[in-house]
Amino acid sequence: MSAISSEPKEGAAGPAEPPQDFFDARAEFASRFLAGEGLEIGALHLPLAMPPQARPKYVDRMSADQLRSEYPELGGWTLTDPDLIDNGELLETVADGSQDFIVANHFLEHCEDPVRTIGTHLGKLRPGGVLFYAVPDKRYSFDHRREVTPLEHMVADHEQGPERSRREHYDQWARLVDTEDDPEAPEEMQARARKLEEKLYSIHMHVWTQAEFLKMIIYCRERYEEAFDIEAAARQGLEFVVVLRKQGPPPEAAVPLPPPPPPGLATRVKRRIRRTIG
């Protein structure tokens, strides 16, 4: 994994440049691990390119028209029309143990209780099912001025309720992200934060580097009694992608395995090589 020796300081001109990419993590992991029937949460204008063996339904908290009104900056984009209107953190309309995979890219950072969200998603999977997550590394995004969210903070949000820190998140967003180059008066920033909080506007509640995000994933694995394994993890551009597999046999192979070689083939190949060398 790549690393940067020092965090960008508050007031820095912009985010750091992400290290060079060597492969397309989303496409590679999707082709290897996604198969069967599943969900993609919050696809908006960038749904994951699914392999042929994966059959997704799309979930969002609003219809496409409502999302376009909520996010006018996406007005020029084609938005994914959801099949299910539901809260992606709770998935109350989805039966437990009914899905082969759940994809949620750039979603967990919006969740007030990501520990609960991961546990909920695990419960919706069949044995052997897959969770596919991508989150932004805060060093390479508009969150670069914010401090990494400590694991202890997210554990407290889970155990005591996320409302305990909700105001703090909106205040931080208004002060360090949703602001112009010219600093505003503290009263103006607080007023803007309260307006966003009143609407429960979807901001990045938590921010991570890839290492800190993996700490949370490992914590969740322990908290949920090793209910899943980490199948793959890689950085791509400004984001970090992980694939988690629920305990149990995969529902079906994502990539069909080649047929076994005919009996004696290896021996015949070795003899041919020896004759050629001789």
N, C-alpha and C positions, 0 to 999 in steps of 0.2 A: 504494500500500500504506500501511496505517496504521502508525504508530510511536509508541512511548512514549519520552520523553526520558531516563528513568533507570530502571535495573533496580530491582525491589523489593529492599530490604535484608534480610539474614538476620535472622530474628526478626520480620518483618512479620506483621501479624495475619492476612492472607489474600491471595489472588491479586488482581491488578488486574482491573477490569471490562473485558471486551473492547469494542472500538468497535462502533458500530451496524452491523447488517447491512442490506444493500441488495438482496440477491437470494439465492436458495437455490443455492449453488455446487454442492453435490452433485447436486441434481436437474438443474440446467442442464447441467453437464458430462456427466452420465450420458446424458442424452437426445441430446447432440450427438456424443459420441465412442464410446459403447459399442454394439457390434453383433457378431453372430456367436456363437461358442462360446468361453466363457472360464471363469475361476475367480474366486471370492472367498475370500480367506484370512482366517480368524479373525473371522467375522461375529458369533459369539456371539449376543447378544440384539438386535443392531442391524444386520441385513443391509441392504445398500444397496438402495433401491427401483430395480429394473432397468427400463429401457424395454422395450417389446414386442419389439424386434429383438435383444435380448441374451438369451442362454441360458446362465446360469451353473451351474457345479457348485461345491459348497462344500468347502473344505479346512480341516482343523484337526488339531492334534497328538493330540487325544483325542476319544472319542465324547462325545455330549451329556451322558450320565450321568456320565462321568468329569470333564467340565468343571464340572458342577454340584457335584460333590464337591470339586474343586480350588478353586472360587470360590463358597463358601457365600453370599456377599453377593448372588449372582445367583439365589438359590433361588426367588424369586418371579417370575422372568422366564421366558418361553419361549425356549429356546436353539435356534439353527439346528442341525439334525442334519447333520453333514458327510457328503458323498458319498465323500470321500477322507480317510483318516487318513495324514497326512504332516507332516513338518517344513516349515513354510511358507518357511523360509529356504533350504531345499535343493531341495524339490519333486522328490525322487528317483523318485517313481512317475509323473511327468509327462514325456512325451517332449519332446525339444527341438523347437522350431518347430511346436508343435501347437495353440497357443492364439491366439485373436483379441484377448483382453484378459485382464488380471489386475488385480483390485481388492484392495487391502490397506489398509484404513482403521484407523488407530491400531494399526499393526503394526510399522512400521519402528523406532519408538522402543524396542521390546522386543528388537530384534535386536542381538546382540553385534557383528556385522560388517555394518552396513547397506550398505557399499560392495560387499561380495560379494553380498549379497542382491539388490541392484538389478541387478548383472551376471547373476546366476542367472535372475532374472525375465525379463530381456531375452532370454536364450537360449531360454526356453520359448515366446516369441512368434513368430508368423509375421511375415514382412515387413509393415510397416504396422500391426502390432498396437499395443495401447495398454496402458500402465501407469497405474493410477488410484490415487493415494495421498492419504491425509489423515493429518496428524500434529498433535498438540496443540502450540500455542504455550505454552511453559513459563510465560510471564508470567501466563497466565489459568487455570492449573491448579494441582493440588497440588504441582507441581514448582517453584513460583515462588521458593522459597528456594535452589534449586540454581543453580550457575553453568552457563552455556551450554557445551556440549561443543565444544571447539575442533576445527576441521577436521583439524588435525595429529594430534590424538588418534585420530580415526577412521581416518586413513590408517595410523598406526602399528598400530592394532588389526588392520587388514586385512593389513598386510605382515608383522607379527611374530606374529600370532595373538591372538585376543581374550582368552585366558586371562591375558595380561600385565596387564590392568587389571580383571579380573572382580571381584577382592576390593575394589578401590577403589569400584566402582559399588555393590556391596552395602553397604559401609560408609556411603557417602553417602546411600543410600536410607534406611537405618536411622536415621541422624542427622537428616536434614532432611525426610523424608516420613513414614515409618512410625513416628511418635512421638507421644506425647500432649503436651498443653500443658505439663505439668510435666516438666522435663528429667530424663532418667535418668542414672545413673552410666555413665561410658564403658564399663565392663566389661559392663554389661547390654546396651548398644547393640551392642557387638561380638559378644556371644554371640548376639543375635538375628540379626545380619547373617550370622554363620557358619551358623546354622540355615537361613536362606533360601538361602544359597549352596550348602549341601550338597544341598538339594532342587532346585537350579537353578530356583527359583521365578521366574516371569515378571514381572520388574519393568521399569520404564523405564530401560534401560541408558544411553541418551543423551537429551539434552534440547536443544531448539532454540527460537529465535525464528524467525519466518518468513524473515527475511533470512539467518540462519545456515543454515537448512535449504536455501534456494536455493543458497547457496555450495556445499554438499555435492552438490546435484544438478548444478550446473555442473562441479564437479570430476569427478564420475562421467562426465559427457558427454565431457570431455577424456580421461579415463583409458580409456574404452571407444571411443576413436577416433571420436567423434561418431556413435555408433550410434543415437542418438535425438535428437529435437527436443522442446522444451518447447511443447506445444500451448496450454496454459491454466494459470493459477494465480490463486487468490483466497483471501482469508480469509473464513471463515464462523464466527461465534461464537468459541469458543476454539480452533478448528482452522484449519489451512492446507491447502488442497487443490491438488494439481498433477496435470496430465495430461501424460504423456510418450508420444510416438509413435516406435516403432522405424522406422528408415529403410525406405522401400519404400511402394508404393501401399496405401492402406487396403483391407482385405479386402472391405468393402462399405460403402456410405454409411450412417452412423448415422441421418441424417435424409434421407429421399428429397428430391432436388432438384425444384423445380417445373418443369413443361415450359417450353421456350422460347416466347416470344411469337410469334404468327404473323408472317410477313414483312410489312413495311410498317406494323405497328401503331404503332411509335413516331412515324413520320411523320404518320399520320392523327391521332394524339392531339395532336401539336404544332399541326396545322392547326385542329383543333377549338378548342384553347385560344386561338389567335390570333383566330378568328372571334368567340369569346365576348367576348374583351377589346375587339375592335373594335366 
